[in-house]
């Protein structure tokens, strides 16, 4: 009697590491990826996104657009709740919102990411005009830091 043939790729794997029935082995082609985990160019894919650069630009633009919207909507509640926003302070908030919108439209350029970081610092600096602007600056600086982290992870 002969023993059943064993696949040498699974001989040293623990049961948890072995593929389940119906699952292809890691280096076997699948319908989604004919050459395994590598695209036609031969380089391993960094993420599962079709266009990672576009996705990251969308994340940055969305973050800045949301920031602009929140800044504009924050003007009236600050004035009503007891903030003494002068005309200059309102002008600064509107200017920061306009800068955020302009940067959101410029996310294709590499310098826009650095300018977005500077914008977060300027918003925190606007906290000298009212404490709630400092709070918004800290919140959006954290969101921007996360967007930069995601950009670094996806694009490498």
PEFEN-V451891 format. One record per residue. RES is the residue in three letters. SS is DSSP state (~ for helix, > for strand, _ for the rest). PSI is psi as a letter, one per 20 degrees, with the letter a starting at -180 (* if undefined). D_CENTER is the distance of its C-alpha to the mean C-alpha in Angstrom with 2 decimals. Layout:
# PEFEN-V451891
res: (RES/RES)
ss: (SS/SS)
psi: (PSI/PSI)
d_center: (D_CENTER/D_CENTER)
This chain:
# PEFEN-V451891
res: (UNK/UNK/UNK/UNK/UNK/UNK/UNK/UNK/UNK/UNK/UNK/UNK/UNK/UNK/UNK/UNK/UNK/UNK/UNK/UNK/UNK/UNK/UNK/UNK/UNK/UNK/UNK/UNK/UNK/UNK/UNK/UNK/UNK/UNK/UNK/UNK/UNK/UNK/UNK/UNK/UNK/UNK/UNK/UNK/UNK/UNK/UNK/UNK/UNK/UNK/UNK/UNK/UNK/UNK/UNK/UNK/UNK/UNK/UNK/UNK/UNK/UNK/UNK/UNK/UNK/UNK/UNK/UNK/UNK/UNK/UNK/UNK/UNK/UNK/UNK/UNK/UNK/UNK/UNK/UNK/UNK/UNK/UNK/UNK/UNK/UNK/UNK/UNK/UNK/UNK/UNK/UNK/UNK/UNK/UNK/UNK/UNK/UNK/UNK/UNK/UNK/UNK/UNK/UNK/UNK/UNK/UNK/UNK/UNK/UNK/UNK/UNK/UNK/UNK/UNK/UNK/UNK/UNK/UNK/UNK/UNK/UNK/UNK/UNK/UNK/UNK/UNK/UNK/UNK/UNK/UNK/UNK/UNK/UNK/UNK/UNK/UNK/UNK/UNK/UNK/UNK/UNK/UNK/UNK/UNK/UNK/UNK/UNK/UNK/UNK/UNK/UNK/UNK/UNK/UNK/UNK)
ss: (_/_/_/_/_/_/_/_/_/_/_/_/_/_/_/_/_/_/_/_/_/_/_/_/_/_/_/_/_/_/_/_/_/_/_/_/_/>/_/_/_/_/_/>/_/_/_/_/_/_/_/~/~/~/~/~/~/~/~/~/~/~/~/~/~/~/~/~/~/~/~/~/~/~/~/~/~/~/~/~/~/_/_/_/_/_/~/~/~/~/~/~/~/~/~/~/~/~/~/~/~/~/~/~/~/_/_/_/_/_/~/~/~/~/~/~/~/~/~/~/~/~/~/~/~/~/~/~/_/_/~/~/~/~/~/~/~/~/~/~/~/~/~/~/~/~/~/~/~/~/~/~/~/~/~/_)
psi: (q/q/q/q/q/q/p/h/h/j/h/j/q/r/h/h/i/q/q/r/p/i/p/q/r/h/j/q/q/r/h/h/n/h/k/c/j/p/a/h/i/i/q/q/q/h/r/j/q/g/n/h/g/h/g/h/h/h/g/g/g/g/g/h/g/h/g/g/g/g/g/h/i/i/g/g/h/g/h/g/i/j/p/m/p/r/h/g/g/h/h/g/g/h/h/h/g/g/h/g/g/g/h/h/i/j/i/h/p/h/i/h/h/g/h/h/g/h/h/g/g/h/h/h/h/i/i/h/h/q/h/h/h/g/g/h/g/g/g/h/h/g/g/h/h/g/h/h/g/h/g/h/g/g/i/*)
d_center: (59.73/56.56/53.34/50.32/48.15/44.92/41.69/41.25/37.43/37.76/40.75/38.91/36.08/36.23/36.43/32.84/31.61/33.78/32.48/33.77/36.23/34.79/31.67/31.74/31.77/28.72/30.39/31.95/30.74/29.33/29.23/25.48/25.68/29.24/28.93/27.28/23.73/24.07/23.66/26.65/25.86/26.49/23.26/21.22/18.01/14.80/13.06/14.51/12.79/15.43/13.64/10.45/10.64/10.97/8.11/5.71/8.28/8.23/4.90/6.49/9.77/9.38/8.53/11.48/13.60/13.46/14.38/17.22/18.49/18.65/20.42/22.93/23.60/24.12/27.05/29.67/29.06/29.25/32.51/33.97/33.21/34.92/32.84/35.02/32.67/34.74/34.39/32.79/30.13/29.38/29.28/26.76/24.44/24.91/24.38/21.04/20.01/21.35/19.57/16.19/17.22/18.47/15.37/13.34/15.99/15.85/12.35/14.31/15.94/14.76/16.35/14.21/11.45/14.47/15.93/13.01/13.61/17.27/16.83/15.59/18.71/20.90/19.95/20.92/24.00/24.83/25.39/28.81/29.64/28.74/27.32/25.02/23.17/22.63/21.29/18.84/17.92/17.30/15.21/12.92/12.97/11.72/8.85/8.17/8.82/6.33/3.50/6.18/6.74/4.17/5.40/8.65/8.94/8.50/10.45/12.67)
